[in-house]
């Protein structure tokens, strides 16, 4: 990972997985990935250009909360 650029949550999770010293590090990496997914869904909701797009992102958020995966 290049330390001169701002890493993404996924890059941080990958780094943490690659350098894990305990199960807690792997759990933290999983939490970072879920946060990244949540950010993407929320961003899609806010940036939707149509009501249908916003509604679709909202449904995706509900599925995410319920733990449903694609």
C-alpha positions, -999 to +999 in steps of 0.1 A: +000+000+000+013+034-010+013+055+022+014+088+002-022+083-010-053+081+011-062+044+013-098+033+009-116+012+035-112-019+014-074-013+010-072-009+048-091-041+053-069-060+029-038-046+046-052-056+080-060-091+067-025-095+053-008-084+085-033-099+110-018-108+144-050-121+159-086-130+151-095-095+162-076-081+133-096-102+109-128-091+125-118-055+122-111-061+085-145-075+081-160-045+098-141-022+075-154-040+044-190-038+057-185-001+064-173+003+028-204-015+015-226+007+036-209+038+024-214+028-012-252+021-006-257+054+012-237+073-015-260+057-042-291+068-022-279+104-019-266+107-055-296+090-072-310+112-100-344+096-100-370+085-074-366+049-087-329+050-083-332+063-047-359+036-040-337+009-054-307+020-032-331+021-002-342-015-008-305-024-011-299-007+023-327-027+039-313-060+024-279-050+038-293-044+073-311-077+072-279-094+062-290-105+028-262-109+003-262-108-035 
